């Protein structure tokens, strides 16, 4: 049974080389990103084309198992004013449906402007529009996963002080 927890609650439970996976849940795709084993760098991994929930869940849990992921950092698509809209409701529904299928901890991460930031990075790399379209969701997942990893590092440093 997956559990929704905060990053602060997850931090003390992490063991050396525990890996995190970022999920950018779109209506047509799910962008995946993975942390390195030291949890310092997030890297875009792959895109899952959405079909139906059971297939999507099986695909992402297979990646999680392959890379020994211990927690999912799921982008929470808040409105710019911080309110929750229909996309947040569908993200929460996805987590509720995923919950009975896995024991992985789930962390919600504010993903506002992550796609915009990812798009700017890809444009700065002079990537074509077609190529950007094929990698934007996993790049956005890496962008907000990096934010979570940076926060985890801050929590670790604060606990050592």
DRENSEKE-513041 format. One line per 2 residues: for each residue y, x, z of N, C-alpha, C, CB. Coordinates in nm, 3 decimals, padded with zeros to 5 digits, m for minus. Glycine has a CB too. Layout:
N
Y,X,Z,Y,X,Z,Y,X,Z,Y,X,Z ~ ... $
***
This chain:
161
m00.117,00.084,00.000,00.000,00.000,00.000,00.124,00.089,00.000,00.000,m00.096,00.122 ~ 00.199,00.087,m00.106,00.323,00.165,m00.114,00.419,00.115,m00.008,00.387,00.156,m00.256 $
00.501,00.205,00.042,00.600,00.164,00.141,00.736,00.213,00.095,00.566,00.219,00.282 ~ 00.835,00.130,00.117,00.972,00.163,00.083,01.034,00.231,00.204,01.053,00.037,00.040 $
01.073,00.357,00.188,01.131,00.432,00.300,01.257,00.504,00.253,01.029,00.533,00.358 ~ 01.330,00.557,00.348,01.450,00.634,00.315,01.413,00.780,00.293,01.557,00.621,00.427 $
01.499,00.851,00.226,01.478,00.994,00.204,01.476,01.068,00.338,01.589,01.051,00.113 ~ 01.558,01.022,00.432,01.563,01.085,00.565,01.431,01.067,00.639,01.679,01.026,00.648 $
01.364,00.954,00.619,01.233,00.932,00.683,01.123,01.008,00.610,01.200,00.783,00.686 ~ 01.138,01.027,00.481,01.038,01.101,00.404,01.041,01.250,00.436,01.059,01.080,00.255 $
01.160,01.306,00.452,01.178,01.451,00.465,01.084,01.517,00.566,01.320,01.480,00.505 ~ 01.073,01.468,00.690,00.987,01.539,00.785,00.837,01.527,00.755,01.013,01.488,00.923 $
00.799,01.436,00.667,00.657,01.419,00.637,00.610,01.507,00.521,00.628,01.273,00.604 ~ 00.705,01.566,00.448,00.669,01.645,00.331,00.604,01.777,00.371,00.793,01.671,00.244 $
00.500,01.810,00.298,00.433,01.938,00.317,00.474,02.033,00.205,00.278,01.920,00.320 ~ 00.447,02.159,00.227,00.477,02.259,00.124,00.409,02.219,m00.006,00.430,02.402,00.170 $
00.480,02.227,m00.115,00.431,02.198,m00.250,00.407,02.050,m00.278,00.304,02.272,m00.275 ~ 00.454,01.959,m00.191,00.449,01.816,m00.224,00.552,01.791,m00.334,00.478,01.727,m00.098 $
00.510,01.717,m00.434,00.594,01.692,m00.551,00.644,01.548,m00.551,00.516,01.721,m00.681 ~ 00.764,01.527,m00.603,00.823,01.394,m00.617,00.836,01.361,m00.765,00.961,01.387,m00.547 $
00.833,01.231,m00.796,00.850,01.186,m00.934,00.963,01.083,m00.937,00.718,01.126,m00.991 ~ 01.054,01.100,m01.030,01.163,01.005,m01.051,01.124,00.903,m01.155,01.291,01.078,m01.092 $
01.162,00.777,m01.132,01.136,00.669,m01.227,01.266,00.601,m01.264,01.035,00.566,m01.169 ~ 01.297,00.598,m01.392,01.410,00.521,m01.444,01.351,00.400,m01.513,01.500,00.607,m01.541 $
01.355,00.285,m01.445,01.292,00.163,m01.495,01.386,00.090,m01.591,01.252,00.070,m01.379 ~ 01.356,00.098,m01.717,01.433,00.023,m01.816,01.355,m00.099,m01.859,01.465,00.111,m01.938 $
01.416,m00.182,m01.941,01.347,m00.302,m01.987,01.243,m00.270,m02.094,01.448,m00.403,m02.042 ~ 01.265,m00.162,m02.170,01.172,m00.124,m02.277,01.092,00.001,m02.246,01.248,m00.104,m02.405 $
01.145,00.086,m02.159,01.079,00.213,m02.127,01.091,00.244,m01.978,01.139,00.328,m02.210 ~ 01.005,00.334,m01.934,01.016,00.391,m01.800,01.027,00.542,m01.820,00.891,00.352,m01.707 $
01.139,00.598,m01.778,01.158,00.742,m01.786,01.101,00.808,m01.662,01.307,00.777,m01.804 ~ 01.024,00.914,m01.683,00.963,00.987,m01.572,01.019,01.128,m01.565,00.809,00.991,m01.586 $
01.040,01.175,m01.443,01.082,01.313,m01.420,01.002,01.364,m01.301,01.237,01.323,m01.394 ~ 00.976,01.494,m01.300,00.899,01.556,m01.192,00.980,01.665,m01.124,00.768,01.613,m01.245 $
00.956,01.680,m00.994,01.013,01.794,m00.923,00.918,01.912,m00.942,01.035,01.763,m00.771 ~ 00.971,02.031,m00.923,00.883,02.147,m00.919,00.815,02.148,m00.782,00.962,02.281,m00.945 $
00.722,02.240,m00.760,00.647,02.244,m00.635,00.734,02.281,m00.515,00.534,02.342,m00.647 ~ 00.845,02.346,m00.539,00.936,02.383,m00.430,01.038,02.273,m00.403,01.008,02.514,m00.464 $
01.033,02.167,m00.482,01.128,02.055,m00.472,01.273,02.101,m00.483,01.108,01.981,m00.341 ~ 01.299,02.191,m00.577,01.436,02.236,m00.597,01.490,02.196,m00.734,01.443,02.387,m00.581 $
01.402,02.176,m00.832,01.447,02.144,m00.969,01.372,02.022,m01.021,01.424,02.266,m01.064 ~ 01.447,01.928,m01.076,01.389,01.810,m01.142,01.390,01.833,m01.292,01.469,01.679,m01.105 $
01.280,01.796,m01.355,01.265,01.815,m01.499,01.221,01.684,m01.564,01.164,01.927,m01.529 ~ 01.285,01.646,m01.676,01.236,01.528,m01.748,01.090,01.549,m01.786,01.322,01.500,m01.876 $
01.010,01.445,m01.774,00.868,01.460,m01.806,00.828,01.381,m01.930,00.783,01.416,m01.687 ~ 00.829,01.251,m01.922,00.788,01.170,m02.037,00.847,01.031,m02.027,00.635,01.163,m02.048 $
00.828,00.956,m02.134,00.870,00.816,m02.142,00.745,00.731,m02.156,00.970,00.793,m02.262 ~ 00.739,00.624,m02.077,00.632,00.526,m02.093,00.694,00.405,m02.163,00.568,00.485,m01.953 $
00.637,00.368,m02.275,00.681,00.247,m02.345,00.628,00.127,m02.268,00.633,00.244,m02.494 ~ 00.718,00.038,m02.226,00.676,m00.078,m02.146,00.594,m00.173,m02.233,00.798,m00.152,m02.086 $
00.481,m00.216,m02.176,00.395,m00.314,m02.241,00.378,m00.432,m02.146,00.257,m00.253,m02.281 ~ 00.286,m00.419,m02.052,00.277,m00.517,m01.945,00.258,m00.441,m01.816,00.161,m00.619,m01.970 $
00.290,m00.504,m01.705,00.298,m00.433,m01.578,00.171,m00.353,m01.546,00.325,m00.530,m01.467 ~ 00.054,m00.413,m01.561,m00.069,m00.344,m01.522,m00.089,m00.214,m01.601,m00.191,m00.436,m01.542 $
m00.056,m00.217,m01.729,m00.068,m00.097,m01.812,00.038,00.007,m01.775,m00.057,m00.133,m01.961 ~ 00.161,m00.041,m01.753,00.270,00.049,m01.714,00.238,00.117,m01.582,00.404,m00.028,m01.704 $
00.192,00.039,m01.485,00.159,00.093,m01.353,00.046,00.195,m01.364,00.120,m00.020,m01.256 ~ m00.057,00.162,m01.442,m00.169,00.255,m01.460,m00.122,00.387,m01.520,m00.278,00.191,m01.549 $
m00.034,00.379,m01.620,00.019,00.500,m01.683,00.096,00.587,m01.585,00.108,00.464,m01.801 ~ 00.188,00.526,m01.510,00.270,00.607,m01.421,00.189,00.658,m01.302,00.391,00.527,m01.371 $
00.093,00.580,m01.253,00.010,00.629,m01.143,m00.086,00.739,m01.189,m00.071,00.513,m01.082 ~ m00.125,00.737,m01.316,m00.207,00.846,m01.370,m00.127,00.976,m01.372,m00.257,00.811,m01.513 $
m00.001,00.969,m01.412,00.085,01.088,m01.411,00.103,01.136,m01.267,00.224,01.058,m01.477 ~ 00.127,01.042,m01.175,00.145,01.078,m01.034,00.021,01.148,m00.980,00.175,00.952,m00.950 $
m00.096,01.099,m01.015,m00.221,01.161,m00.969,m00.240,01.299,m01.032,m00.342,01.071,m01.001 ~ m00.212,01.309,m01.161,m00.229,01.436,m01.232,m00.144,01.547,m01.171,m00.194,01.419,m01.379 $
m00.025,01.513,m01.126,00.068,01.613,m01.073,00.077,01.611,m00.920,00.205,01.591,m01.131 ~ m00.016,01.542,m00.854,m00.021,01.536,m00.707,00.113,01.492,m00.647,m00.059,01.673,m00.651 $
00.170,01.389,m00.703,00.298,01.335,m00.654,00.273,01.262,m00.522,00.362,01.238,m00.760 ~ 00.362,01.282,m00.425,00.349,01.215,m00.296,00.451,01.103,m00.277,00.364,01.316,m00.184 $
00.554,01.100,m00.360,00.657,00.999,m00.344,00.727,00.971,m00.478,00.759,01.042,m00.238 ~ 00.767,00.846,m00.495,00.840,00.804,m00.613,00.986,00.781,m00.576,00.778,00.676,m00.675 $
01.076,00.841,m00.650,01.218,00.817,m00.634,01.257,00.725,m00.749,01.304,00.953,m00.634 ~ 01.288,00.601,m00.713,01.309,00.497,m00.813,01.458,00.466,m00.823,01.229,00.369,m00.779 $
01.509,00.475,m00.943,01.651,00.447,m00.965,01.684,00.302,m00.936,01.690,00.481,m01.108 ~ 01.787,00.282,m00.854,01.835,00.148,m00.821,01.961,00.122,m00.902,01.862,00.132,m00.666 $
01.952,00.033,m01.002,02.065,00.011,m01.094,02.171,m00.083,m01.038,02.014,m00.045,m01.225 ~ 02.244,m00.036,m00.937,02.350,m00.115,m00.877,02.464,m00.135,m00.976,02.402,m00.048,m00.749 $
02.538,m00.244,m00.959,02.660,m00.264,m01.037,02.763,m00.160,m00.991,02.715,m00.409,m01.020 ~ 02.864,m00.138,m01.072,02.964,m00.036,m01.039,03.034,m00.063,m00.906,03.067,m00.027,m01.150 $
03.045,m00.189,m00.866,03.108,m00.222,m00.738,03.009,m00.215,m00.621,03.171,m00.361,m00.744 ~ 02.886,m00.173,m00.647,02.786,m00.159,m00.542,02.703,m00.284,m00.519,02.851,m00.121,m00.416 $
02.735,m00.392,m00.587,02.659,m00.515,m00.569,02.528,m00.508,m00.647,02.742,m00.637,m00.614 ~ 02.438,m00.600,m00.611,02.308,m00.605,m00.677,02.305,m00.718,m00.778,02.195,m00.623,m00.574 $
02.255,m00.687,m00.897,02.244,m00.787,m01.002,02.099,m00.806,m01.042,02.328,m00.746,m01.124 ~ 02.076,m00.868,m01.158,01.940,m00.897,m01.204,01.853,m00.772,m01.223,01.947,m00.971,m01.334 $
01.912,m00.661,m01.264,01.832,m00.539,m01.284,01.780,m00.485,m01.151,01.915,m00.432,m01.355 ~ 01.858,m00.498,m01.044,01.811,m00.457,m00.912,01.695,m00.546,m00.869,01.926,m00.462,m00.808 $
01.708,m00.675,m00.895,01.601,m00.769,m00.859,01.472,m00.734,m00.933,01.643,m00.913,m00.891 ~ 01.482,m00.697,m01.060,01.361,m00.662,m01.134,01.303,m00.530,m01.085,01.391,m00.655,m01.285 $
01.388,m00.437,m01.041,01.338,m00.311,m00.983,01.262,m00.339,m00.854,01.455,m00.213,m00.956 ~ 01.319,m00.423,m00.769,01.251,m00.458,m00.643,01.119,m00.533,m00.671,01.344,m00.546,m00.554 $
01.117,m00.617,m00.772,00.995,m00.689,m00.810,00.889,m00.589,m00.858,01.024,m00.795,m00.919 ~ 00.931,m00.489,m00.935,00.839,m00.386,m00.983,00.775,m00.315,m00.864,00.912,m00.284,m01.074 $
00.855,m00.278,m00.764,00.803,m00.209,m00.646,00.707,m00.299,m00.569,00.920,m00.164,m00.554 ~ 00.741,m00.427,m00.554,00.651,m00.520,m00.485,00.517,m00.530,m00.558,00.715,m00.661,m00.474 $
00.521,m00.533,m00.689,00.398,m00.541,m00.767,00.319,m00.411,m00.762,00.429,m00.576,m00.911 ~ 00.389,m00.299,m00.755,00.324,m00.168,m00.749,00.262,m00.142,m00.611,00.424,m00.057,m00.783 $
00.320,m00.199,m00.510,00.283,m00.172,m00.372,00.132,m00.180,m00.343,00.353,m00.269,m00.284 ~ 00.062,m00.285,m00.385,m00.081,m00.290,m00.353,m00.166,m00.189,m00.430,m00.133,m00.428,m00.379 $
m00.108,m00.125,m00.529,m00.185,m00.034,m00.616,m00.182,00.112,m00.573,m00.133,m00.044,m00.755 ~ m00.095,00.147,m00.477,m00.077,00.288,m00.443,m00.032,00.304,m00.298,00.023,00.354,m00.537 $
m00.057,00.423,m00.244,m00.009,00.458,m00.110,00.117,00.543,m00.117,m00.117,00.532,m00.032 ~ 00.167,00.568,m00.237,00.285,00.652,m00.251,00.407,00.590,m00.183,00.314,00.678,m00.398 $
00.484,00.673,m00.116,00.611,00.628,m00.060,00.709,00.607,m00.175,00.668,00.731,00.045 ~ 00.793,00.506,m00.162,00.895,00.478,m00.264,01.033,00.489,m00.200,00.875,00.336,m00.326 $
01.120,00.562,m00.266,01.258,00.577,m00.221,01.347,00.519,m00.330,01.294,00.728,m00.192 ~ 01.441,00.435,m00.291,01.538,00.383,m00.387,01.657,00.478,m00.390,01.583,00.237,m00.350 $
01.704,00.510,m00.511,01.816,00.603,m00.526,01.920,00.541,m00.618,01.768,00.740,m00.582 ~ 02.042,00.539,m00.575,02.152,00.484,m00.654,02.162,00.561,m00.785,02.286,00.491,m00.575 $
02.140,00.489,m00.894,02.139,00.557,m01.024,02.265,00.531,m01.106,02.020,00.514,m01.103 ~ 02.369,00.475,m01.042,02.491,00.447,m01.118,02.539,00.572,m01.190,02.602,00.393,m01.025 $
02.570,00.556,m01.315,02.623,00.660,m01.404,02.524,00.772,m01.437,02.744,00.721,m01.341 ~ 02.398,00.761,m01.395,02.302,00.866,m01.429,02.276,00.872,m01.578,02.170,00.844,m01.354 $
02.269,00.758,m01.644,02.246,00.758,m01.789,02.367,00.816,m01.861,02.217,00.615,m01.839 ~ 02.487,00.784,m01.813,02.609,00.838,m01.873,02.610,00.990,m01.858,02.736,00.776,m01.807 $
02.579,01.039,m01.738,02.577,01.184,m01.714,02.469,01.251,m01.800,02.552,01.214,m01.564 ~ 02.352,01.188,m01.809,02.244,01.245,m01.891,02.286,01.250,m02.038,02.114,01.163,m01.874 $
02.349,01.144,m02.085,02.395,01.138,m02.224,02.495,01.251,m02.252,02.460,01.001,m02.255 ~ 02.587,01.273,m02.160,02.685,01.381,m02.177,02.618,01.518,m02.182,02.788,01.378,m02.063 $
02.518,01.538,m02.097,02.446,01.666,m02.100,02.378,01.687,m02.234,02.341,01.672,m01.987 ~ 02.316,01.582,m02.285,02.244,01.594,m02.412,02.341,01.615,m02.528,02.158,01.468,m02.438 $
02.455,01.549,m02.524,02.557,01.570,m02.629,02.608,01.714,m02.622,02.675,01.470,m02.612 ~ 02.627,01.765,m02.501,02.674,01.904,m02.485,02.573,02.003,m02.542,02.699,01.935,m02.336 $
02.446,01.963,m02.546,02.342,02.047,m02.605,02.332,02.026,m02.756,02.206,02.019,m02.539 ~ 02.424,01.947,m02.811,02.430,01.919,m02.954,02.303,01.851,m03.005,02.455,02.048,m03.031 $
02.249,01.762,m02.922,02.128,01.690,m02.959,02.165,01.571,m03.047,02.050,01.644,m02.833 ~ 02.086,01.546,m03.149,02.112,01.433,m03.240,02.097,01.301,m03.165,02.017,01.438,m03.361 $
02.160,01.198,m03.218,02.154,01.065,m03.157,02.009,01.017,m03.148,02.239,00.965,m03.237 ~ 01.930,01.037,m03.251,01.790,00.992,m03.251,01.710,01.065,m03.142,01.725,01.016,m03.389 $
01.730,01.196,m03.130,01.659,01.273,m03.027,01.705,01.231,m02.888,01.681,01.426,m03.048 ~ 01.837,01.208,m02.871,01.888,01.164,m02.741,01.822,01.033,m02.700,02.042,01.147,m02.745 $
01.811,00.942,m02.795,01.751,00.811,m02.766,01.608,00.826,m02.716,01.754,00.722,m02.891 ~ 01.536,00.924,m02.767,01.395,00.941,m02.729,01.377,01.008,m02.592,01.324,01.024,m02.835 $
01.481,01.073,m02.540,01.466,01.144,m02.412,01.562,01.098,m02.303,01.484,01.290,m02.435 ~ 01.650,01.003,m02.334,01.756,00.968,m02.239,01.702,00.915,m02.107,01.848,00.865,m02.302 $
01.597,00.833,m02.110,01.546,00.773,m01.986,01.482,00.877,m01.894,01.446,00.664,m02.018 ~ 01.407,00.969,m01.950,01.347,01.073,m01.864,01.454,01.171,m01.816,01.236,01.149,m01.940 $
01.556,01.193,m01.897,01.667,01.281,m01.856,01.747,01.215,m01.744,01.758,01.314,m01.977 ~ 01.770,01.084,m01.754,01.839,01.012,m01.647,01.757,01.015,m01.519,01.867,00.866,m01.688 $
01.624,01.000,m01.531,01.537,01.007,m01.413,01.546,01.146,m01.349,01.389,00.976,m01.452 ~ 01.551,01.250,m01.431,01.566,01.385,m01.378,01.700,01.403,m01.310,01.549,01.489,m01.489 $
01.803,01.340,m01.365,01.938,01.352,m01.308,01.942,01.296,m01.167,02.040,01.280,m01.397 ~ 01.891,01.173,m01.148,01.898,01.119,m01.012,01.790,01.176,m00.921,01.886,00.967,m01.015 $
01.676,01.221,m00.977,01.577,01.290,m00.894,01.638,01.420,m00.841,01.447,01.320,m00.975 ~ 01.717,01.488,m00.924,01.783,01.611,m00.877,01.876,01.581,m00.760,01.863,01.677,m00.993 $
01.946,01.469,m00.766,02.031,01.428,m00.655,01.951,01.409,m00.527,02.105,01.299,m00.689 ~ 01.833,01.347,m00.539,01.746,01.328,m00.423,01.694,01.462,m00.370,01.627,01.236,m00.459 $
01.658,01.553,m00.461,01.610,01.685,m00.419,01.720,01.762,m00.347,01.560,01.765,m00.539 ~ 01.842,01.753,m00.399,01.955,01.820,m00.334,01.978,01.762,m00.194,02.083,01.805,m00.419 $
01.966,01.631,m00.181,01.981,01.566,m00.050,01.869,01.611,00.045,01.980,01.412,m00.066 ~ 01.747,01.620,m00.005,01.635,01.669,00.078,01.661,01.811,00.128,01.504,01.665,m00.002 $
01.713,01.896,00.043,01.745,02.034,00.082,01.850,02.033,00.192,01.795,02.116,m00.039 ~ 01.949,01.946,00.180,02.054,01.934,00.282,01.993,01.887,00.416,02.165,01.835,00.236 $
01.905,01.789,00.409,01.838,01.738,00.531,01.758,01.851,00.595,01.745,01.616,00.497 ~ 01.684,01.928,00.514,01.604,02.039,00.568,01.693,02.143,00.635,01.522,02.105,00.456 $
01.802,02.181,00.568,01.893,02.281,00.628,01.952,02.231,00.758,02.006,02.317,00.530 ~ 01.990,02.103,00.762,02.048,02.045,00.885,01.948,02.045,00.999,02.098,01.903,00.859 $
01.819,02.021,00.968,01.719,02.017,01.074,01.685,02.157,01.125,01.593,01.949,01.023 ~ 01.709,02.258,01.043,01.682,02.397,01.084,01.797,02.457,01.163,01.653,02.483,00.961 $
01.914,02.395,01.155,02.032,02.450,01.223,02.031,02.426,01.372,02.157,02.389,01.164 $
***
